[in-house]
Amino acid sequence: MLINTDYITPAELTGYVRAGAADWARNQFSLARWLPNNPIDDLDFRFTRGGEGLIEAATFRAYDAESPIGSRPGAVRISGELPPISRKIRLGEYDRLKQRKLDDRIRGALMSDAERMVKSIMARMELARGDALVNGKVTISENGLMVEADFGRSGSMSVAPGTLWSDLATATPLTDLLAWRETYISTNGELPGAIVTSTRVLNYLLRNAEIRALAATAIGTPTLVAPGMLTQVFEAHGLPPVYAYDAQVKVNGSATRVVADDKLVLLPAPGDANSPESSDLGATLWGTTVEATSPKYAIEMGEEPGIVAGSYEDEDPIALWTKASAIGLPILANPDLAMVADVA
């Protein structure tokens, strides 16, 4: 296949889809608020796993006495290769459009196809983010690629309530959350900043007897707590905001949730999905593809990392293809900042 620049150049097409990808990260693929998109000019990832956790207190000393010696927390160096991901689609009516000299139609079709292919890549990366946050690792087994990036989350950061929250009468979700918050603090030395869960679990909270009792007034106990009242109850007990997350993508033709609807995850507060800096929790690293370094793509120097897109022409039979390519992986630099509970 030969690169075709008759209708749009790879550099222009790449700029177009990257602008769209930044918007999708803020909205549709919103786990990037916790694992922000971070372009790196590399094929590999390297980071030091861990975090300070609880801060060790210094000790006072007598005058003229030697300073006590401090210590550094143990550090584990994690490294590996960023796996490639790409997708292409054929413009089947290209020959007819070309014969009729409908250049604007062809250009529009190429831009739509590129957008569709990049959304597919973003959807797969969102699945990987969900895998990382829920399981503390990313497992890939597809198209001949076998990868498991295990970030080493502590066993204490995977929890479950004594009574599942689907038991509205006897479950104690507020009590559970307060206990888990203390474990989170004792492990990380900081409060969680967000609770991410499904609408299903959120509805259990709104109908739970323990929560309803706390929302009772002089005229009685409500049968259903309003979301605003739930927020007030949580704030009064020092719990972070709840973010409903129900994203689904299609995998092998079937609708698949990014995060199972029986899970709840305690996380740091969300940030900018497209920040060039990693959060304390981690990042989604996007490396530099071979295409981005090709003179035919003409990507500006310094802009090579990230998703790229271009169109290619086949001569027999005549057809035009649009391909999007990337290499990348979500990384948990401090996996204990993600605490997962199986609640329903």
C-alpha positions in Angstrom: 0.0 0.0 0.0 1.2 3.5 -0.9 0.5 6.6 1.2 -2.1 8.8 -0.5 -2.1 12.5 0.0 -4.5 13.5 -2.7 -7.3 14.4 -0.3 -5.7 14.8 3.1 -2.1 14.4 4.4 -1.2 12.1 7.3 -0.1 15.1 9.4 -3.5 16.9 8.9 -5.5 13.7 9.5 -3.4 13.0 12.6 -4.1 16.5 14.0 -7.8 16.1 13.3 -8.1 12.8 15.2 -5.9 13.9 18.1 -8.2 16.8 18.7 -11.1 14.4 18.8 -9.3 12.0 21.1 -8.6 14.7 23.6 -12.3 15.5 23.8 -13.3 11.8 24.1 -10.9 11.4 27.0 -12.7 14.1 28.9 -16.1 12.7 28.3 -16.7 9.2 26.8 -13.5 7.5 28.0 -13.3 9.3 31.3 -11.0 7.0 33.3 -8.3 9.1 31.8 -9.1 11.6 34.5 -7.3 9.2 36.9 -4.8 7.8 34.4 -4.1 10.9 32.2 -2.9 10.6 28.6 0.9 11.1 28.7 2.8 11.1 25.3 6.4 9.9 25.6 9.0 9.7 22.9 9.8 6.1 23.5 8.9 2.5 22.8 9.3 1.3 26.4 8.0 2.3 29.8 10.1 2.6 33.0 9.0 3.8 36.4 9.6 3.2 40.1 6.6 1.5 41.7 5.4 2.6 45.1 4.9 5.8 46.9 5.9 7.2 50.3 2.8 5.9 52.0 2.8 7.0 55.7 5.5 9.6 56.4 8.1 8.5 59.0 8.3 11.1 61.8 11.7 12.5 62.7 12.9 12.5 66.3 14.1 15.4 68.4 17.8 15.2 69.7 19.9 16.8 72.3 22.1 19.7 71.5 25.5 18.5 70.1 24.1 15.0 69.5 24.5 13.4 66.1 21.6 13.6 63.7 19.6 10.3 63.6 19.9 8.6 60.2 16.8 8.5 58.0 15.7 5.8 55.6 14.2 5.5 52.1 11.2 3.4 51.3 11.9 0.3 49.3 11.6 1.0 45.5 10.8 -1.5 42.8 11.8 -0.6 39.3 9.2 -1.7 36.6 10.0 -1.7 32.9 8.6 -3.2 29.7 7.6 -2.5 26.2 4.6 -0.5 25.1 2.5 -2.8 22.9 1.3 -1.7 19.5 -2.4 -1.2 18.6 -3.8 -0.3 15.2 -7.0 -0.5 13.1 -7.8 0.1 9.4 -10.9 0.3 7.3 -11.4 0.2 3.5 -13.3 3.0 1.6 -15.2 0.6 -0.7 -16.8 3.2 -2.9 -13.6 5.1 -3.5 -13.4 4.0 -7.2 -16.9 5.4 -7.9 -16.3 8.6 -6.1 -13.0 9.1 -7.8 -14.5 8.6 -11.2 -17.1 11.2 -10.5 -14.4 13.6 -9.1 -16.2 14.0 -5.7 -13.0 14.9 -3.9 -14.8 16.6 -1.0 -16.9 13.4 -0.4 -13.7 11.3 -0.4 -12.0 13.7 2.1 -15.0 13.7 4.4 -15.2 9.9 4.2 -11.5 9.6 5.1 -11.9 11.9 8.1 -14.9 9.9 9.3 -13.1 6.6 8.9 -10.0 7.9 10.8 -12.2 9.1 13.6 -13.9 5.7 13.8 -10.6 3.9 13.9 -9.2 6.1 16.6 -12.3 5.7 18.7 -11.7 1.9 18.5 -8.2 2.4 19.8 -9.4 4.7 22.5 -12.1 2.2 23.5 -9.5 -0.6 23.8 -7.3 1.7 25.9 -10.2 2.5 28.2 -10.7 -1.3 28.7 -7.1 -1.5 29.7 -7.5 1.4 32.2 -10.5 -0.4 33.8 -8.4 -3.6 34.0 -5.6 -1.7 35.7 -7.8 0.0 38.2 -9.9 -3.0 39.1 -7.3 -5.8 39.0 -4.0 -3.9 39.7 -2.6 -5.2 36.4 -3.3 -5.2 32.6 -3.7 -8.5 30.9 -3.6 -8.6 27.0 -4.2 -11.9 25.1 -5.3 -11.1 21.5 -3.9 -11.2 18.0 -0.9 -13.3 19.0 0.1 -10.8 21.8 0.4 -12.1 25.4 1.2 -9.4 27.9 0.6 -9.1 31.6 1.8 -6.0 33.3 1.3 -6.6 37.0 1.8 -3.5 39.1 1.9 -5.3 42.5 -1.1 -3.9 44.3 -1.3 -5.0 48.0 -3.8 -7.6 48.8 -5.3 -5.3 51.5 -6.5 -3.0 48.7 -9.0 -5.6 47.4 -12.0 -5.8 49.8 -15.6 -6.9 50.1 -18.4 -6.1 52.6 -19.7 -8.7 55.1 -23.1 -8.3 53.5 -23.4 -7.4 49.8 -25.0 -4.1 49.2 -27.8 -5.7 47.1 -29.3 -6.7 50.4 -31.0 -3.4 51.0 -32.3 -4.2 54.5 -29.2 -5.4 56.3 -26.2 -4.2 54.3 -24.2 -1.4 55.9 -22.4 0.5 53.1 -21.6 3.6 55.1 -20.0 1.5 57.8 -18.1 -0.5 55.1 -16.9 2.7 53.4 -15.6 4.2 56.6 -13.6 1.1 57.4 -12.2 1.0 53.9 -11.3 4.7 54.1 -9.2 4.0 57.2 -7.4 1.2 55.5 -6.8 3.5 52.5 -5.4 6.2 54.8 -3.2 3.8 56.8 -1.7 2.5 53.6 -1.3 5.7 51.6 -1.1 8.4 54.2 -3.9 10.3 52.4 -7.7 10.3 52.0 -9.3 8.9 48.9 -10.6 11.7 46.7 -13.2 9.8 44.6 -15.6 6.9 44.7 -16.2 5.4 41.2 -19.0 2.9 40.8 -21.9 1.9 38.6 -25.4 3.3 38.5 -26.6 -0.1 39.8 -24.5 0.2 42.9 -25.5 3.9 43.3 -29.1 2.9 43.3 -28.5 0.3 46.0 -27.0 3.1 48.1 -30.0 5.4 47.5 -32.4 2.6 48.7 -30.3 1.2 51.5 -31.8 1.1 55.0 -28.7 2.4 56.8 -28.4 5.4 54.4 -32.2 6.1 54.6 -32.1 6.2 58.4 -29.4 8.9 58.3 -31.5 10.9 55.9 -34.6 10.6 58.1 -36.4 13.8 59.1 -39.2 14.7 61.6 -41.8 13.5 59.1 -40.2 10.1 58.6 -37.7 8.0 56.8 -37.6 8.3 53.0 -38.1 5.1 50.9 -35.5 6.6 48.4 -32.7 9.0 49.2 -32.1 11.7 46.7 -28.6 11.8 45.2 -28.0 15.2 46.8 -28.9 13.9 50.2 -26.5 10.9 49.7 -23.8 13.4 48.9 -24.5 15.3 52.1 -24.4 12.1 54.1 -21.1 11.2 52.6 -19.7 14.7 53.1 -20.8 14.6 56.8 -18.8 11.4 57.3 -15.7 12.6 55.5 -16.2 10.5 52.4 -15.4 11.7 48.9 -17.8 12.4 46.0 -19.4 9.5 44.1 -18.8 9.3 40.3 -21.2 7.1 38.4 -19.4 5.2 35.6 -21.2 2.9 33.2 -19.1 3.0 30.0 -19.4 0.1 27.7 -17.6 -0.9 24.5 -18.1 -3.6 22.0 -15.8 -6.6 22.2 -16.1 -9.3 19.5 -19.6 -8.0 18.8 -20.8 -8.0 22.4 -21.4 -5.1 24.7 -18.8 -5.2 27.4 -18.6 -3.0 30.5 -15.2 -1.3 31.1 -15.7 -1.8 34.9 -18.1 -4.5 36.1 -21.3 -3.1 37.6 -20.7 -4.9 40.9 -17.5 -3.0 41.7 -16.6 0.1 43.6 -13.2 1.8 43.4 -11.7 4.3 45.8 -9.3 6.6 44.0 -7.5 9.9 44.3 -9.4 13.0 43.1 -9.8 13.2 39.3 -7.6 15.5 37.3 -7.1 16.6 33.7 -7.5 13.7 31.3 -5.0 15.2 28.9 -2.4 16.4 31.3 1.1 15.8 30.0 2.1 14.9 33.6 1.4 11.6 35.3 -0.8 11.6 38.4 0.4 10.0 41.7 -1.7 7.0 40.7 -0.2 6.6 37.2 -0.8 7.5 33.6 -1.7 6.2 30.2 1.5 6.3 28.2 1.4 6.8 24.5 4.7 6.1 22.7 6.1 6.9 19.3 5.0 4.7 16.4 7.1 3.9 13.4 4.7 5.8 11.2 5.2 8.9 13.2 8.9 8.9 12.4 8.4 8.3 8.7 9.1 11.3 6.4 5.9 10.4 4.5 3.8 11.3 7.5 5.6 14.6 8.0 4.7 14.8 11.7 6.2 17.9 13.2 9.3 17.4 15.4 8.3 17.0 19.0 4.7 15.9 18.0 5.6 12.3 17.2 4.3 10.5 20.3 0.6 9.6 20.3 -2.0 8.2 17.8 -1.3 8.8 14.1 -3.5 8.3 11.1 -3.0 8.2 7.4 -4.6 7.0 4.1 -3.2 4.4 1.8 -4.1 3.4 -1.8 -4.3 -0.1 -3.3 -4.1 -0.4 -7.0 -5.5 -3.9 -7.7 -8.3 -3.5 -7.0 -8.3 0.3 -6.6 -9.3 1.1 -3.0 -8.4 3.6 -0.3 -7.7 2.5 3.2 -7.5 4.6 6.4 -5.4 3.4 9.3 -4.9 4.6 12.8 -1.9 3.4 14.8 -0.5 3.8 18.3 1.6 2.1 21.0 0.6 2.5 24.6 -0.4 1.2 27.9 -2.0 2.4 31.2 0.5 2.3 34.0 -0.1 2.3 37.8 2.9 3.9 39.4 1.3 3.6 42.9 -1.2 0.8 42.6 -2.3 1.1 46.2 -4.0 4.4 45.4 -6.7 2.3 43.7 -8.8 0.3 46.2 -11.4 -2.0 44.7 -14.4 -3.5 46.5 -16.7 -6.2 45.2 -20.0 -4.9 46.7 -22.9 -6.4 44.8 
